[in-house]
Each structure stands twice: as structure tokens, then as C-alpha cells.
Amino acid sequence: MRSPGAGSGSHPPAADCAGGHRTQERQGLLNSTQVAELLGISKRKVNELSASGRLPQVRFGRSVRFDPVDVWEFVERCKTRR
């Protein structure tokens, strides 16, 4: 028995944009304002980091979003070790 909407072509499978992985615990994506507030930096700095490739982004047309996992991995890379 097929689930409602399965194969109807109304929506692509969720795994299409997620690299083939669909997980229940996946958090929502953040916008640049949310990332700036989370990291305590300006929105402009978030955009600069994103444009330089240091902070990975997810693009949907003109909309830019950030995966929280990528944000925290960026923080880890920025930590200095003594």
C-alpha cells in the first residue's frame, strides 16, 4: 500500500537535497541573522565568512541558509590551541 502523495510528483523525496540521508534528529536551517546572534558577531561578518567559503552555506535560489552542524564545526576550526 502506498502512502498518500507517494509517486504523485508533488514533492521530491526529502533525501534529494540531504545527500541521500534522512534523519529524524536533523535540526532546521538557520538564516544569517540567527547565525550572527548565535555567534555574537554581525550579520555582515556572517555574510563575509560565507562568501569566502569559510562558513558553508545552503542556497535555495537567492535564499541563503546555514546548517547548525556546519556552524559548530566552523567554531571548532576557529578555536586556538596553546
C-alpha positions as CSV (number, residue, x, y, z in Angstrom):
1,M,0.0,0.0,0.0
2,R,1.4,3.4,-1.0
3,S,1.4,6.4,1.3
4,P,-0.6,9.4,0.3
5,G,1.2,11.5,-2.3
6,A,3.8,8.8,-2.9
7,G,4.8,9.0,-6.5
8,S,2.4,11.8,-7.3
9,G,5.3,14.1,-8.2
10,S,4.1,16.8,-5.9
11,H,7.2,16.9,-3.7
12,P,10.7,15.4,-4.3
13,P,11.9,12.9,-1.7
14,A,13.4,14.5,1.3
15,A,16.7,12.8,0.7
16,D,17.3,14.6,-2.6
17,C,19.0,17.6,-1.1
18,A,20.3,15.9,2.0
19,G,23.0,13.8,0.3
20,G,20.8,10.7,0.5
21,H,20.4,10.9,4.3
22,R,17.1,11.5,6.0
23,T,17.4,11.7,9.8
24,Q,14.7,12.4,12.4
25,E,17.1,14.5,14.6
26,R,18.1,16.9,11.9
27,Q,17.8,20.5,13.0
28,G,16.3,23.3,11.0
29,L,18.5,25.5,8.9
30,L,19.4,29.0,10.2
31,N,19.4,32.3,8.4
32,S,22.3,34.8,8.7
33,T,20.7,36.8,11.4
34,Q,20.2,33.7,13.6
35,V,23.9,32.7,13.0
36,A,25.0,36.2,13.9
37,E,23.1,36.1,17.1
38,L,24.3,32.6,17.9
39,L,27.9,33.5,17.5
40,G,27.7,37.1,18.8
41,I,29.0,38.6,15.6
42,S,27.5,40.9,13.0
43,K,25.3,39.7,10.1
44,R,27.8,41.4,7.8
45,K,30.6,39.2,9.2
46,V,28.5,36.1,8.7
47,N,28.0,37.1,5.1
48,E,31.7,37.7,4.7
49,L,32.6,34.3,6.2
50,S,30.1,32.7,3.9
51,A,31.2,34.5,0.8
52,S,34.9,33.5,1.5
53,G,33.9,29.8,1.8
54,R,35.0,29.5,5.5
55,L,31.4,29.1,6.6
56,P,29.4,26.6,4.4
57,Q,26.0,27.7,3.2
58,V,22.9,26.1,1.7
59,R,21.3,28.1,-1.2
60,F,17.7,27.9,-2.3
61,G,17.6,30.3,-5.2
62,R,18.5,33.7,-3.7
63,S,17.9,32.5,-0.1
64,V,21.0,31.5,1.9
65,R,20.7,29.3,5.0
66,F,23.2,27.6,7.3
67,D,23.3,24.1,8.7
68,P,23.8,24.3,12.5
69,V,26.3,21.4,12.3
70,D,28.4,23.4,9.8
71,V,28.2,26.5,12.1
72,W,29.5,24.5,15.1
73,E,32.2,22.8,13.0
74,F,33.3,26.3,12.0
75,V,33.5,27.3,15.6
76,E,35.7,24.3,16.4
77,R,38.0,25.1,13.5
78,C,38.4,28.7,14.9
79,K,39.4,27.5,18.4
80,T,43.1,28.2,19.2
81,R,45.2,25.7,20.9
82,R,48.1,26.6,23.2
